[in-house]
Structure formats: C-alpha cells, structure tokens
C-alpha cells in the first residue's frame, strides 16, 4: 500500500508492481481483495482523488493542474473519479468554498 501511496500505479501497472514485490499480479489482487476489500487500482484511484481534494482545498490552481498533480491522466477521468467518491464535481466543491 505504501508503494501505491507513493505513486507506483501512477506510472506503472499492477503487473509491474507485482513483479517488484516478487508475486504474481493475480496473487496481489487476491491479497488486496482479502485484506483491503478493493483492488490495487481502486486504492490508487481513491488516493489520487483524496490528494486532489487536498490540493483543491489548499489553493487556487486550475482543475487541470490539480488533476495532473494528483496523478490523473486527464481532466475527464479526474472529474469522474472525484464525483464517484464524493458525490459531487470538484468545481462544485470549490464553488462552495468560495
């Protein structure tokens, strides 16, 4: 989990992470499901969204800048993941803060 929090899945795949840990990607997925209740990708996405929310709360960077700083490959994926986790768009959260 520490490797994922440090961005191991932002630049690599689950297969790369599993190889780095010396296990198969399937075994890694089983371990995550058993102990975390989510897939490695789900954990990585949740951590990215939480990182983005902290960036959103802390400053006035553009949504695109926040999305990329948090590890998202596109603004569209960022908006969808944010809405899925928080039930609202990042821009509506920023508007509420203003």
N, C-alpha and C positions, 0 to 999 in steps of 0.2 A: 504494500500500500504506500509505503514511503517513496518508492521509485515512481509510482503513478503520480503522487502528490508533487514530486519533483519534475514532472513533465515527461516521463518515459513514453507515454502514449500520445503525447502531443506531436512528437516527431517520428515515432516508431509504431510498430504494430504489436498486437498481443503475441504473435509468434516470436517477434524479436525479444520481447520482454521475457517470455517463457524460456527461450534459448539462453538469455542472460542469467536466468535463475537455475538453469540446468534441468528443466522439466518440460513436458510437452504442453502445448497450448491447451489441449483438451483437459489435462490434469489441472492446469492453472485455473481454467474456467470452473471445474468441479470444486476446487478449493474455495474459490471466491463465492460460488453459489452456496456452499455449505456454511462458510464462516462469516460472510459479509451479507449474503442474501441478494447479491447483484453481480452482474458481470464486470470484468475489468473495465470495459468500455463505458458502462453505466456509471461506475465510480469516477472515472476520468471526466466524463461529461458533467457530473454533479460538482466535482471540484472546480472545473472551469467556470461553471455558472456562478458558484459561490465567490470565486476570485473576481469575476466580472462585477458582481454586486458590490463587493468591497471597493473596486475601482470607481464604480458608478456613484457610490455614496461619498467617496473621498474627493472627487474633483469634478471638473467640467470638460473632460476630454470628450471627443465625439464618440458616438456609438460605434463607429467603425474602428476607431483607435482602441476602444475598450475591448471590442470583440477580438481583435488581433492580439492585444496584450494578454488577454486571458487564455489564449491558445486556440481560438476558433479559426477555422479556415475561411469563413465567410460570415457576413453580417446576417444573412438569412438563417444559417444554422444557429448562430448566436440567439437571434430573436426567438426561434422555435424552441430551443432548449431552455431559454430563460422562462418563456411562457409556460412550458410544460412543468417546470419545477416550482415557479412562484405564482402561476395562475394569472399573470398579467405581463404586459410587454415591458421591456426595460425603459422605454420612453415614458410610459405612464407612471412608472415608479419615480423617475426623475422629475416629472411634472408635479407629482405630489410633494416632492421635497422642496420645490421652489416656492 
